[in-house]
Amino acid sequence: MITSPRFAGQRFAVLGLARSGLASVESLLAGGAEVTVWDSREEARAPFADRATVIDPLTLDLTGFAGVVVSPGVPLNRHPIAAHAASFGVPLIGDIELFAQIRADLPPHRVVGITGTNGKSTTTALVHHICLAAGYPAQLGGNIGLPVLGEAALPAGGVYVLELSSYQIDLTRSLACDVAALINLSPDHLDRYDGFAGYAAAKQRLFALQHAGQHAVFGQSDPHTTAIAAAVATQRLTGLVRIPDPAALAGQNDWPALQGPHNRENAAIAIAIVEALGIDEAVWRPALARFGGLPHRMERVAQADGVLFINDSKATNAASTAPALAAYPRIHWICGGLPKSDNLDECASAFDHVVAAYTIGEAGARFAEILSPVMPVTRSEMLCDAVRQAIAAAQPGDVVMLSPACASFDQFRDFEARGDAFRNIVLSLLGDRGTVTAGGA
């Protein structure tokens, strides 16, 4: 794990003992801190009965505490811990901030921070993949993979590649990324912010934490992102702000796990990031061809009788589904779940790529109402029925794609469980006819 003796003698409270909370507690204890822990689940608290003080920090006088470490899932705009900690002048922080505070004690390294509404995971994984291809010690962390504090510190010359959600940035005060990137912005998580402007401001803070001599990379697919890029450029040294043009990037046909216009932009941003780290085209171009993609994000799960099956379960809003639909010309689209909005407006420009739609879950009726005037629609209700119906209808050259444009919680534990179910259903129904394919985006 990553820890530091500078924690010794400091007092911290940790609220929430899921993955990042557990890693924070272990790092703090190993560094000699006095730690108070709490979780609403008794089974989560039990392992710390003899190692830490177990008590709800809401009941404590927090005078003298160095910080309250909270899970990114704690809604700061509604949870009473925010006001309680503020009344004692104690900062609310996350595991990323703990990492930031002890960077000086680690072997010389660099940090890449990547944020945005859509495409964060793919871009982060791609940067990590290219760094490894270049021979750099590299670690994936933040909102993807294992918590950054839970893994061993990298040797000198290492690169920590962090996917950062707006929630994680909210809990960070001193992380100055050597390279920071904002891929795009569209409305999301508005229940946590004062409208879209508040959400965008949370993302922009990542760049406010940097120094004038550090690199910043931006996408160009929406005006909100380019406006932030322009503002950041006024505070940076010449040449340190880059807005790569995806249209200038050739060779996408050679990267099977990076198809579609969204992945062309993800690749362009990843290239700008790794070039800022000193990695040249002779390394990054062949690395793009070898990139295997991520589970549940444009994941190629099987092929049978000329039909390709794509698991895009991570597309939990319309803005994320839209570029997936644009990636292939003939799609049997399985969509629906727990809706985040009552429209599919952001997908409309790619409706002509859809041969037929199969709606499932709570959004099924509303999505069928929207889509029926412009394409054939089957009210499937259940994922297993949708897959079976799409297989029966698909012709050679077609794609059967799960890209729900919805959250999963009406029928599944999370988007991973939904994607796993899709993969298992496809492979079961295809039987010996199906060939499992590797790679996603």
N, C-alpha and C positions, 0 to 999 in steps of 0.2 A: 504494500500500500504506500501511498504518498503521505508523508507527515513531516513535522518540523518541531524542533525543540522550542521554537518561539511560542508555541501554544502553552508551554509549561507555566503553571500557576494562573492561567487565565480561566475565567468562568464563562461557560456557554450553556445555553439551553437548546435542545434539539427537539423540534415539534414535528412528528411524522417519521415513522421508522420503516418506510419502504426502502427502495434500493439506494437512493442518494442519501437519505437520512442515516441508514445503517453505515454507509461508507464514511459519512461525516463523523459519526460517533466513534468509530474505530480509529480514524485518523487523529481525532482530538485526544482520545484516551492514550493512544500510543505516543503522542507528543507531550503528555503530562498535564493536560487540561483537566479542570474540574467540570464534569458534565452532568447536566440534568436532562433526563429524557422523558418523552411522553408520546403516546399514541393512543387513540381511542380503543384499539384492540388489545385486550389483555394478553393475548398470545404473543404480540409483538413486544410488549414491555417486559415479559417474564425473563428473557435472557440477560437483562441488565440489572436484575435485582441486587446482585452482589458487586457490580462493577461501576454503577453510576447512581445518582439520586433519581428516583423515579417519582415524579410529581408533575402535575399539569402546570406549566409556566404561567398560566392565567391566574393561578392562586398565589404566585410568588411576588415578593418585593425584588425587582430585578436590578436594584442599585448595584453597581460595580460589575455587572455582566458585560463581557466584550461583544456579545451578540446573541441573537436568537436565530438559530438556523432552522428555516422552515422548508418544507417540500414545495417545489414549484406548483404543485396542485392546490395549495392553500389559497383561496381567493382573498387577496389582500384588501380588496375593496369591500368585503363583507365580514371577514373573520375578525373577532374581537382582539386577537393577538396583536394586530397592527396598532390599535389605539393604546393597548396595554403597554407594549414595548415603548411606544413613543412617549408615554407619560413618564418614563424613567430615562428617556434619552438614549435608549438602547437600539442599535440598528437591527433591522430584519435583514438577514443575509441567507445565501444558499451555499451549496457545496462548491459552486464555481468561484464564489468570492473567497472561500477558505483557500482554494487552490491559488487564487491570485495573490493572496496575502503571503504565501510562502514560496513564491516563484524564485525569489532571490536566493533561497537556500538550496535550490535544485541545480543539477549540472546545467551548463549553458544550453539553452534551447530556444525554440520559437513557438509561438501560439498562433494558430489560424482560428478565427471565429466566424461562423457562417450562419446567417439568419435569413428570414423571409417567410412569406406565407406558404408557398408551395415550392417543392424542389430541394428543400434543405438536406434531406437525408441522402438523396442521390448525389448531390454535389459534394457533400461532406465525405461520403464513402469513396467517391471518385478521386478527390484530392488525396485522401489517405492511401488509396491504391497507387496513385502516381508517385507519391513520396516513397513508398516501399520499393517501387520499380526503380527509383533513382538511387536506392541504397541508403536512404535516410531512416534512422530509427523513428518510427511513427506510432502514435497511439490515437485511437478513435474514442471520443467521449462526449460528454454533455448530454444532449437529448437522444443520443444514439449509442448503442453498445453499452459498456459498463460505465458506472460513475467514474469520473476522472480520478478521484481520490482512492478508489478501490484497486487500482492497478499499480504495478511497480513504476517508480520514477524512470524516465528514459535516460540513457547515457548522454554524454555531451554531444551536441549536434542534432538532438532529437526534435521532432515536430509534434506538438499536441494539436490534433485537428478536432475542433469542437463544434458540434451542431448546437445552436443556442436558440431556444424559444424566447418569445417576449417575456414569459414568466421568469425564465432564468436570468434574463438581462435585468428585469426589475429588482432582482435580489443580488445584483452585482454592483460593486462600488469602485473597484480598482483594477479590473481586468483590462490591461492595455494590449490588445492583440497586435502582433507584428503585421498580420494581414487580416483585415475584417471585410466581410462581404455581405451585401444585401441583394438577394436574388430578385424579389418582387414583393408587391404589397396588394392585397385585396381584403375586403372586410372579413374578419374572423375574430373569434373570442371577444365579441363586443360586450358580453355580459361581465367582463372583467375590467372594461375601460370606459372612459367618458367618450363614447362614440369612436368612430374610425380615426379621428385625429389623435385621440389618446393612445390607440393601438399603434399608429404609425410613429408617434413620439417615443414609445417604448422601444421600438426597433432602432430608431435613430440614436438612442443613448449609447449603443455599442460603439459608435464612431466618436461620440463626445468623450468617451473614456480613453481614446487613443491619444498619442502624441503627434505633433506636427510632422515628424519624420517617418511615420508609419503608413503602410500601404492600405488603400481602400478600393474595393471592387464593387461595381454595381451592375445589375441587369438594366435592360432598356425597354422592357415590355409594358411598362405602365408609367403614367406621368408622376405618380406619387414617389416612386423610386428615383426617377431621374431628377425630381426636385430636391430630394435629399442629397443626391450626388452633387448637384450644383452648389448646395449650401456647404457641404463638406469641403469641396474643392477650394473655396475661398479661405480655408483655414489650413491648407496643406502646402507643402513644398511642391514645386512644379514636377509633374510626372508621376506623382504618387497616387493619383486618383484615376482609375481606369474604368471605362464603360465599353467592354468588348462588343463588337458587332457580330452576332451569330451568323449573319449572311455571308461574312467573309471567311467563315470556317469551312473548309472543304474536307471531304472524306467520310461523311457520316454514314454512308452505305457500308463502310467497313467496320462499323461498330454495332453489332447486332443488339447489344443491350442498351443502346442509346438512340432509339428511334423516336421520331416525332419532333415537332418544332420546339417543344419545351425542353427536350433533352439536348437539342442543339444549343440552346441558351445555357443550360446547365453545364455542358461541356466547355463552352466559351468562357464562362465564369471560372470554372475549375482551372482551365489553362492559364488565365490571367493570374490566378492565385499562385499556381506552382511556378510560373515564370517570375513572380515577385520573390519567390523563395530561391531562385537561381536554377531552376530545372528547365532545360531547353527542349526544343521540338524533337530532337533525336531520341529523347526519353519519353516524352508525354504522348507522342503520336502512336507508337506501338502499344503503349499502356492502355490507350483508349480501346483498341481492338480486343485486348485481353480482359477488359472489365466485365465482370459477371453480373453486375446489377444487384438489386436488393429484393428480398422476398416481399411480395405484396405490392410492389411498385413496378407496373408494367412487366411483371414476371412471366416469362415464357414457360408454361408448365407442361405442355404436351403438344403433339402434332399428330393428326390422323386423317387419312384420306384427303390430304391437301388442306385441311382446316387447322389453323393455329389457335391455341387456347391461351388467353392472357389473363393473369390475376393482377388486377389493379385495385385491390381492396383498400389500400391506403388512401385512395381518392375519396375523402370524406366530405368534400364540398364540390359545387359545380365548377368553380375555378380550377380545381385540380383535375377534374374529369375532362374538361374541354380539350386540353392538348392531347390527352390520350385518344380521344375520338378523332382528332386530326391526324394521328399517326398512321392510320391504315385506311384504305379506300372503301372496304366492304366489311362492316362490323355488325354482328349480332350482339346487341348491347344489353347486358343485365344490369339494372339500376334500381335504386330504392334502398330503404332502410329507415333510420330515424332522421327526418329531414332537418337541415339547418336553415332552410328558407323554403318558401312556397313556390319557387320558380326555378327554371333551368336556363335562364337568359344567357348566362355565360357560355353555355354549350351550343347555343342556337347556330352559330356560324359553322359548326361541324355536323349538323343534322344530316346533311346530304351524304355523309360517310356511313350512315346507319341504314343497314338493310331492314332490320326489325329490332324492336325493343321488347324486353321482357321485364315487367316491373314486379318488385318484391317488397315485402315489409310494410311498415306504417305509411311510407310515402307512396306506396303502389298506386292507390286510387288517384291521388293528385298528379303524379307523374304520367299516368295513363291519360288523364284529361288533357294535360299539356301536349303530349306527344301524338295522340291519335290523329289530329288533323294533318300531320306532316309525315307520318310513317306508320307501318303496321305495328300494332302493339298487342301483346299478350299479357293479360293479368295473371301472372304466375303465382304470386303470393309467397311461395317458398322457393329457396335457392335451388333445391334439388329438382323441382319441377321446371324451373327456368333453364337449368343446364340441359336437362333431357329434351326440352322443346327446342332449344337452340341447336343442339346436335342434330336433331331430326330435320331441321330446316336448312342448315348450313351446306354450302356447296364448295367444291375445291377452290381455293384462293380466298375464302372468307376467313374472318377472325371472330371467334366467340370470346367476348371480353366482359369480365366483371369489373365495372368501374362505377361504384354505387352512387357517387355524388351525395352521400349521406353518411352519418355516423352509423354504427353497427348495433347500438345497445338495445334495439327493440327485439332482436333475435339472437344476438351473439354477445359474448363477453367483451370483445374488442375487435378491431379490424384484423388483427392477426388470426384470431379464431375463425372469423368469416373467410379470410383468404385460405386458411388451411382446409376449411370445409369445402370451398370451391375446388381446390386442387384434388382433394380426396374423391369428391363426387365425379369430377372429370375422369380421373384415372380409373375409377371403378366402372363407370359407364363405357369407357372406351375398351377396357380389357386389353386383349392382346393386339388390338388394332392401333393402340396409341404408342407413340414414341416420346419418352420424356425428354424435354429440351432444357438446356441449361442457359441461364442468363435472364436478366431483367433490367429495369431501368428505373 
